[in-house]
Amino acid sequence: MTEQRHVDVNGIDDRVFPKGARRGRECRQLKLGGIRATELVEQFGSPLYVVDEDQTRATAREIRDALRSEAQRIGTDAKVYYASKAFLCVEVARWMDEEGLPIDVASGGELAVALAAGVDPQNIGFHGNNKSEAEIARAIEVGIGTIIIDSEIEVERIAAAASAAGRTQSVRLRVNSGVHASTHDYLATAHEDQKFGMPLSEAPAMVRKIVAHENLNFLGLHCHIGSQIFATEGFRESAERLLSVYGELSEITGGPIAELNLGGGFGIAYTPDQAGEAPDVREIARQLADIVKQACDDAGLPLPKLAFEPGRAIVGQSGVTLYTVGTTKRVQLAGSDAAADPADHGYGERIYVSVDGGMSDNARPALYGSDYHVRIANRVSDAEPALVRVVGKHCESGDIVVYRDELPGDVSPGDVLAVAATGAYCWSLSSNYNYVPRPPVVALRNGEARIIVRGETENDLLALSVTE
């Protein structure tokens, strides 16, 4: 058996938890936004999504300012959208709007939420590989700023809807640069054999079709190379490939191409082990600006305006999910199994810690094999560290919330657990599997908590069934 590493199983790491998270000096309980986690559970129930509004807003401003200031340094400007698929509700859309970020939507439902929040339709971009004719028509009717064309069929659909509405619609063309981001296969969205966008080689022909319609205004190319990206190498190669066709596109349009949208996908740390790898937003903004400047200089092109679409990077670390432990179970690990995975640190057993949620409120571990970081929120303990796997209550062996972490060995039923960095793609991907109601979402600001998404009840779910 290998030697176990020393780990502070009571520590709150603000590289993955919200910046204001800490343990109270006297109570030693986890406090989020100055409020005890146990108070939040008592008031709003468990499981519970918690979002630090102050940190979400501050991160949105930081990313917006970094990308814009670096773009201005090289002589252009940048528009920074919030990729609302990460987490969207009316209140969050208002936060982004108030912080000066346009909203990126990918369905009629997300468009409806942004409009309900009072977002100016000109500050909304509409994505999606299968936008219905009704969705396109509605977007144009309300005066949406940009529609991202994802296929040849959409050129005619958008043109027809714009003509019917008597409008000129600005569009971008989504292309696949062929760059594979270093991420899960399902998260890499710029390789050729997948559902999003058009091959880059087809961009000139597509742009000819676009500019043939007087009521379509072509802004430029869009490419999203993936999600949870920690390095800029992929962005460099993608930008160079996109810009390599801008000269030809300029000849087709009769003037310089106005924009280059490099998408989003900036990664965050989900566990302390990832904290040293996650990119600093100011550094990645500087590198991206230099990449575009060099590529344009090499190709003899004028600098286009830039656009980006971060989502996870804005809201991911702001979120924490609180659970209550129901049962625990100790499982002995065979010697070879324990030694096979260095992350197990030589432990001879694993404690399965079952909580009152699971894959219905966080599907990412089951979908992508994602791991998370967990701490006991209601107390500290002097017990020896134990290897744990936090699992849910659903009828699936893959119903895992945290694959591996270390907690005090006396973790017990009734303990409140806090899982960090759940602000992005947890509520958005949630479901009612096993007829488990979705938890509420609570926002924290200035020492106060308020519900921004109502939790479901069993009666809500039963009301959907047709009984007559």
BELWO-V426908 format. One record per residue. N is the residue number from 1. RES is the residue in one small letter. PHI is phi in radians with two decimals (999 if undefined). Layout:
N,RES,PHI
N,RES,PHI
This chain:
1,m,999
2,t,-1.35
3,e,-1.28
4,q,-1.28
5,r,-1.39
6,h,-1.37
7,v,-2.47
8,d,-1.51
9,v,-1.33
10,n,-1.85
11,g,-1.22
12,i,-1.94
13,d,-1.57
14,d,-1.39
15,r,-1.46
16,v,-2.16
17,f,-1.40
18,p,-0.97
19,k,-1.00
20,g,-1.52
21,a,-1.25
22,r,-2.86
23,r,-1.66
24,g,-1.11
25,r,-1.12
26,e,-1.71
27,c,-1.31
28,r,1.08
29,q,-1.53
30,l,-1.17
31,k,-2.01
32,l,-2.06
33,g,1.03
34,g,1.44
35,i,-1.99
36,r,-1.10
37,a,-1.04
38,t,-1.16
39,e,-1.14
40,l,-1.11
41,v,-1.15
42,e,-1.09
43,q,-1.44
44,f,-2.01
45,g,1.70
46,s,-2.43
47,p,-1.19
48,l,-2.63
49,y,-1.47
50,v,-2.16
51,v,-2.19
52,d,-1.43
53,e,-1.12
54,d,-1.03
55,q,-1.21
56,t,-1.03
57,r,-1.12
58,a,-1.11
59,t,-1.18
60,a,-1.03
61,r,-1.13
62,e,-1.08
63,i,-1.18
64,r,-1.00
65,d,-1.17
66,a,-1.13
67,l,-1.20
68,r,-1.25
69,s,-1.18
70,e,-1.24
71,a,-1.11
72,q,-1.16
73,r,-1.05
74,i,-1.61
75,g,1.81
76,t,-2.43
77,d,-2.41
78,a,-2.39
79,k,-1.85
80,v,-1.99
81,y,-1.45
82,y,-1.66
83,a,-1.35
84,s,-1.21
85,k,-1.04
86,a,-1.07
87,f,-2.96
88,l,-2.36
89,c,-2.61
90,v,-1.02
91,e,-1.16
92,v,-1.14
93,a,-1.06
94,r,-1.13
95,w,-1.01
96,m,-1.12
97,d,-1.09
98,e,-1.18
99,e,-1.56
100,g,1.47
101,l,-1.85
102,p,-1.08
103,i,-1.98
104,d,-1.78
105,v,-2.04
106,a,-2.39
107,s,-2.85
108,g,-1.09
109,g,-1.16
110,e,-1.13
111,l,-1.07
112,a,-1.09
113,v,-1.14
114,a,-1.07
115,l,-1.16
116,a,-1.10
117,a,-1.40
118,g,1.52
119,v,-1.22
120,d,-1.06
121,p,-0.94
122,q,-1.12
123,n,-1.74
124,i,-2.20
125,g,-1.96
126,f,-1.97
127,h,-1.71
128,g,2.24
129,n,-1.53
130,n,-2.53
131,k,-1.20
132,s,-1.26
133,e,-1.06
134,a,-1.17
135,e,-1.12
136,i,-1.10
137,a,-1.08
138,r,-1.14
139,a,-1.04
140,i,-1.21
141,e,-1.07
142,v,-1.43
143,g,1.55
144,i,-1.07
145,g,-1.21
146,t,-2.53
147,i,-2.02
148,i,-1.65
149,i,-1.32
150,d,-1.95
151,s,-2.74
152,e,-1.07
153,i,-1.00
154,e,-1.21
155,v,-1.01
156,e,-1.20
157,r,-1.08
158,i,-1.19
159,a,-1.08
160,a,-1.14
161,a,-1.17
162,a,-1.14
163,s,-1.10
164,a,-1.11
165,a,-1.55
166,g,1.18
167,r,-2.16
168,t,-1.80
169,q,-1.84
170,s,-1.34
171,v,-2.40
172,r,-2.05
173,l,-1.94
174,r,-1.48
175,v,-2.20
176,n,-1.80
177,s,-1.36
178,g,1.48
179,v,-1.50
180,h,-1.71
181,a,-1.19
182,s,-1.40
183,t,-2.67
184,h,-1.08
185,d,-0.95
186,y,-1.28
187,l,-1.72
188,a,-1.47
189,t,-2.10
190,a,-2.19
191,h,-1.46
192,e,-1.28
193,d,-1.61
194,q,-2.79
195,k,-1.44
196,f,-1.57
197,g,1.26
198,m,-2.08
199,p,-1.03
200,l,-1.02
201,s,-1.11
202,e,-1.63
203,a,-1.02
204,p,-1.01
205,a,-1.12
206,m,-1.15
207,v,-1.15
208,r,-1.05
209,k,-1.15
210,i,-1.16
211,v,-1.26
212,a,-1.22
213,h,-1.71
214,e,-1.12
215,n,-1.66
216,l,-2.05
217,n,-1.96
218,f,-1.38
219,l,-1.62
220,g,2.77
221,l,-1.58
222,h,-2.22
223,c,-2.54
224,h,-2.13
225,i,-1.54
226,g,2.61
227,s,-2.28
228,q,1.00
229,i,-1.70
230,f,-1.82
231,a,-2.25
232,t,-1.68
233,e,-1.00
234,g,-1.12
235,f,-1.12
236,r,-1.04
237,e,-1.11
238,s,-1.12
239,a,-1.06
240,e,-1.10
241,r,-1.19
242,l,-1.11
243,l,-1.20
244,s,-1.14
245,v,-1.81
246,y,-1.16
247,g,-1.08
248,e,-1.13
249,l,-1.15
250,s,-1.11
251,e,-1.15
252,i,-1.23
253,t,-1.49
254,g,1.47
255,g,-3.09
256,p,-1.02
257,i,-1.36
258,a,-1.25
259,e,-2.33
260,l,-2.40
261,n,-1.83
262,l,-1.65
263,g,1.26
264,g,-2.36
265,g,1.65
266,f,-1.12
267,g,-1.45
268,i,-2.27
269,a,-1.53
270,y,-1.65
271,t,-2.33
272,p,-0.99
273,d,-1.12
274,q,-1.55
275,a,-1.06
276,g,-1.34
277,e,-1.71
278,a,-1.09
279,p,-1.29
280,d,-1.42
281,v,-1.07
282,r,-1.20
283,e,-1.24
284,i,-1.18
285,a,-1.12
286,r,-1.10
287,q,-1.11
288,l,-1.11
289,a,-1.09
290,d,-1.12
291,i,-1.05
292,v,-1.15
293,k,-1.06
294,q,-1.13
295,a,-1.11
296,c,-1.19
297,d,-1.07
298,d,-1.12
299,a,-1.60
300,g,1.16
301,l,-1.87
302,p,-1.21
303,l,-1.20
304,p,-1.42
305,k,-1.21
306,l,-1.81
307,a,-2.44
308,f,-2.41
309,e,-2.41
310,p,-1.30
311,g,-2.35
312,r,-0.94
313,a,-1.11
314,i,-1.49
315,v,-1.95
316,g,-1.01
317,q,-1.28
318,s,-1.28
319,g,-1.80
320,v,-2.37
321,t,-1.89
322,l,-1.80
323,y,-2.23
324,t,-2.04
325,v,-1.26
326,g,-1.79
327,t,-2.44
328,t,-2.29
329,k,-2.60
330,r,-1.68
331,v,-2.15
332,q,-1.33
333,l,-1.75
334,a,-1.10
335,g,-0.94
336,s,-1.18
337,d,-1.17
338,a,-1.14
339,a,-1.44
340,a,-1.23
341,d,-1.94
342,p,-1.02
343,a,-1.16
344,d,-1.42
345,h,0.96
346,g,1.39
347,y,-1.15
348,g,-1.59
349,e,-2.53
350,r,-2.18
351,i,-1.70
352,y,-1.49
353,v,-1.92
354,s,-1.64
355,v,-2.06
356,d,-1.52
357,g,-2.37
358,g,2.45
359,m,-1.16
360,s,-1.28
361,d,-1.89
362,n,-2.61
363,a,-1.49
364,r,-1.10
365,p,-1.06
366,a,-1.25
367,l,-1.33
368,y,-2.09
369,g,1.26
370,s,-1.19
371,d,-1.97
372,y,-2.33
373,h,-2.07
374,v,-2.30
375,r,-2.45
376,i,-1.22
377,a,-1.69
378,n,-1.58
379,r,-2.94
380,v,-1.95
381,s,-2.58
382,d,-1.66
383,a,-1.13
384,e,-1.09
385,p,-1.08
386,a,-2.31
387,l,-1.36
388,v,-2.22
389,r,-2.24
390,v,-1.57
391,v,-2.20
392,g,-1.67
393,k,-1.83
394,h,-1.55
395,c,-1.49
396,e,-2.55
397,s,-1.18
398,g,-1.48
399,d,-1.37
400,i,-2.11
401,v,-1.71
402,v,-2.30
403,y,-1.12
404,r,-2.66
405,d,-2.75
406,e,-2.15
407,l,-2.25
408,p,-0.97
409,g,-1.15
410,d,-1.69
411,v,-0.95
412,s,-2.46
413,p,-0.95
414,g,1.69
415,d,-1.13
416,v,-1.69
417,l,-1.84
418,a,-2.04
419,v,-1.82
420,a,-1.47
421,a,1.02
422,t,-1.89
423,g,-1.27
424,a,-1.96
425,y,1.11
426,c,-1.74
427,w,-1.06
428,s,-1.05
429,l,-1.72
430,s,-1.20
431,s,-2.52
432,n,-1.94
433,y,-0.94
434,n,1.07
435,y,0.96
436,v,-1.64
437,p,-1.15
438,r,-1.20
439,p,-1.26
440,p,-1.30
441,v,-2.02
442,v,-2.02
443,a,-1.77
444,l,-1.95
445,r,-2.75
446,n,0.94
447,g,1.31
448,e,-2.16
449,a,-2.11
450,r,-2.56
451,i,-1.33
452,i,-1.98
453,v,-2.38
454,r,-1.19
455,g,-1.29
456,e,-1.49
457,t,-2.08
458,e,-1.06
459,n,-1.12
460,d,-1.05
461,l,-1.24
462,l,-1.14
463,a,-1.14
464,l,-1.41
465,s,-1.40
466,v,-1.52
467,t,-1.92
468,e,-2.22
